């Protein structure tokens, strides 16, 4: 039988790994957007979609970080 702390540790590890993946994807998107912004023939719709995806990732990162970091005012 597994202890409740094992489940918490497993969930914590999953959340930390998910946070790492989100940060990597966000950074990669930032690089792609920067390179595309330098191109005069860039597809503006594609660029807007990438920027929107980057904002969504940032929101997910912030939400996950707030779950992982305890509230200091509590």
C-alpha positions, 0 to 999 in steps of 0.5 A: 500500500502506498503512503499518501506522501508518495502520491503528493511527491509524485504529483509534485514531481509531475507538476515540476516536470510540466513547468519545466516543459512549459518554460522550454516551449515558451523560450523556444517560441520566443526564439522563433518569434524573434527570428520571424520578426526580422523577416520582411516576408513573414506571415503575420497571421502565423506570427500572431498565432505564435504570440498568442500561444506564447501568452497562453504558455505564460499564463499556464506557467504562472498558474502552475508556479502559484500552485507550487510556491506556497502563499507567503501571506498564509 
